[in-house]
Amino acid sequence: MLRCDFCGKQSQVVIRVALDRDYDRLTVKHHKMYACPECSKKKEEERRKKRGAVSGTETS
């Protein structure tokens, strides 16, 4: 079993988004963190909301 770095739950699957529009964790030094599917979905929604606020439009 793997453990989510965000909520601490054990999970069969963890996810790490390293590259997305205006989001780059491949070239920036940082501590790598992995998320369970639920936390990954929540983080993706937060990124989309933030991206919409920056560009002035909401993305779906």
C-alpha positions, 0 to 999 in steps of 0.5 A: 500500500502507498500513502497519500502525502496530503491526507495520510490515507493508504491507497492502492494508487497515488498520483503526482502532477508535475506538468500542466499549463502554468504549472511546472514541477519538473524544473523547479526544486521542491519536495515531491508529493504524491496524492491519493485519487481523492486528494488529486481530484481536489488539487486539480479543481483548485488548480483549475479555479486558480487558473480561471481566476488568473485568466479571468475565465473559469475553465471546466 
